[in-house]
Amino acid sequence: MLILGTVLGLVGAGMLSGGTALAIATAAQGNDGYFTTQTETFTVDSSAITSPNFDVGRDFGVPTGVGFDIATLRLQASTVDSDQDVFIGIAPRADVDAYLADVHHSELREVQTSPFRVDYLDVPGTETAAAPTLQAFWTESATGAGTQEIVWKPAAGDWSVVVMNSDGSPGVAVNLSAGVHTDLLGPIAVGLLVGGGILFLIGVLLVVAGAIGLGRQLTPKPHVPGDAGVVPQPPAFGRVDATGPITPPLAAASPASVLIAGGPVKPVYPAVLTGHLDPVLSRGLWLIKWLLAIPHFVLLACLWFAFLVTTVVAAFAILFTGRYPRAIFHFNVGVLRWSWRVSFYAYSALGTDRYPPFTLARTDYPADFDVEYPEHLSHGLVLVKSWLLAIPHLVLLTVLVGGMSTWAYPWRGDGGTGVGGTDGVSLLGVLVVVAGVILLFTGRYQRPLFEFIMGVNRWVFRVVTYTALMRDEYPPFRLDQGATEPVPGKAGPDQA
């Protein structure tokens, strides 16, 4: 449901964008109802300017003579020399070729508008052109002094537009403009808007339903004493004993508590991000992790579309009820968790060579993320958290991780440079590359560098948690370094 909804939603969004563009274009038509080009000067030494092949309908199997009542073409021409009359006409290509056989003329090949430039195909000839006004094969034509205009409804066939001096003499210098009018843009725009709106709505409903279903599977079950069927999930953080080193966690009393000497302690911020560096890392595997992680990137693109949709749904729920829908909350936390695992594996940390699992649930993977569910959220803060209150953090993170799109889409795992490098160089991206190069030549990941990289990522995910409306607590302006969350009152990295 989630994947199907994402596809339908994206297709619907594309149709809505196209319909909106067409509606704007329809409204932007001139007062006479034509889309008109600028008037430009065309000059040749030959006897005529002709258009390239103007094939209407025949490529689609429409027989010659069947009319196309879909558009109207308008051509306007005037001579640069006021003493010379201009001729402009449209006729079947075969008749124009026979008329200009052995006559020196110029065929338009390409017209560049900015800056204006014209390329011609020069067709040599020795014959003198007969006056075009004496020919009877023109479908539409106009001749005379001043601006001349022809209006033509395209019909199936192979056509050519010809501009000449009215007496057929060589040396043509004219001002030309073209315009087109169609009544189809309005109906097409309406069709795209209606169809796109329906597809987008269906896609959103499927995405929300799929997210709720997945979120319910992720919702922690309350532990009932004596119930052997409830197995506690592993926590997203490490454990520090009073006299011992950091050890992997086995269980936790609450999803966002830090265990010290066996006792739960609230972390600095209710979004808990951890990442344990592998003792031994491959020297060169990081060079191709972008390729290995492509399946994750594809699925995360769908999940992040769902994340955006469900966040909007959650915003309305918080605004009216003060509560974040529990199933949607755990789904969105799962998306962030999956994103962090891929980022930790790939180009936001390079901290492990273990391939990330394809799951939203918590696992024993060396990188994990969790957010404590809020029982109540402010009705009013939801209106200003994401775009106003978070601005100081977003400005600072732009310095640390490059572009705004990095904190908005941490699943990309590229250190802020963007897939394709569209956001420029970032401090995080440079540090990860430096760590990778050192690893390549020495086989070791520098621990101080890793701890600083973890601090930047932790800051990013705290801000994403806040802007995604999951918590009302304002993120601290702290670069909490280390593999695990800091403990309040303790100093240094890896306190918890």
C-alpha positions, 0 to 999 in steps of 0.5 A: 500500500505504501509503495503503490500510494507513493507511486500514485501520489508522485504521478498525481503530483506531476499531473497537478504541476503540469495542469497548473502550468497549463492553466497559467499558460492559458491565462497568459495568452495575449488579448487576441488569444495567441501565444506570439513570438517576438518579431525578429529580422531575417535576411538572406541574399537568395530569392526566398526563405522557406521553412523546414518540413512541416509534417502535420498528422501523417506520422500518426496515420492521419490521411491527407485532407483530414482537418485538425481543428486543434490549433490556429497558426498566425504568421506576420511579415513586413519588409525592412525596406519600405519600398518593397512589398512582402509575400508570405504563403503556405502551400504543400511541400511538393508544390513549393519544391517544384516552384523553387526548383533550380531557384537559389533559396534559403531553408531555415534550419535552426532559430536561437532566441537568446541571443537571436541567431538563425542557421540556414541551409543554402540551396543553390540555383540558377533560375529566376523565381517567378512572382509568387503572387502569380502562383495558384497553389497557395493554401493561404497567402498575403502580399503587399506593403506594411505588415502582412498576416496569414491565419491558417488551421493546420490540416494533415499533410506536408507543408512549407511556409515561404517568405519572398519579395512580392516580385520574386527578386533576390535579397529578402529582408523581413521582420517575422513573428509567429503565433498560435492559438488553441482551445485545447489547453484549458480542457487539458489543464482541467483534465490534468488537475482533476485526474492528478488530484484524484490520483494524488488523493488516492495515493495519500490515502494509501500512504497513510493507511500503509504507514498506520499499518506499519506503525502499529507493528512498531508500537511497543507492547506494554509489558505484563508481569508473567507474560512470557510472550512479550520479548523486550526490544533492544534499546537504541543506546549503549550502556555504561557501567560505573567502572567498565567500558561501553557495552552493547545493550541487551534491554531497556526500561523505556525507549528513550532512557539511558542506562547507567550502572543499571539505572534508567536516566533521561538523556539530554534530548528525547531523541536518542541516536547511537552509532558504534564504530566497527573495530575493524573496517575494510580499507576500500569498501567505502568507495563503493558503498554508494552503489551497494546502498542504492536499493536502500536509497530507492526504498527510502525515497518512497518512505520519505514521501510517506514521511512528509505526507504523514507529518502533514496528517500528524500536524493537523491531528496535533493542532486539533487534539494535541496528540501525535497519532501513535501509529504514525509516530512510530512509523516516522521514527522507523523511517528516521531509524532506517535513514540513520542506519543507511547514513551510518553505513554510507556517507554520513559516518562510514562507521560500519561495513555491516550491511543495513537491514531492510526494516523500520524496526529496532535491531542489533545493528551498530547504529540505532535511533529512537524518540520517546513518544510524547503524550501531549504536544502544544496545539500552537507550536505546530504552526511555527516549529518547522519554519520559524523556531527552527531557523537558528538551527537550520542556519548552523546546520547549513554551515555544518552539512552544506545545504538545507536539503541535507537536514531535510533528507538525512536518508541520503547519507552523503554528508551534505553533498547531495546525490549528484553533488548539487548542494556544494561542499559541506564540513561533514562531507569533507570530514567523512571523505578525510576519514575514508582516505585515512582508512584507505591508507592506514586501515584505521578510523581516527576515533576523534574524527568519528566522535565529531562526525557523530556529534554533527549527525546527532545534531541533525537528527535532533533538529529533524525530530523537532521540525517533524513535530515529534517533540516540543522540547527545543533542541540544544545548541550542542555538538554532543560527540561520541558513539552514544548519548551524553548523560546529563552532568557528565563530561566528555564523549561516550558518556552513556 
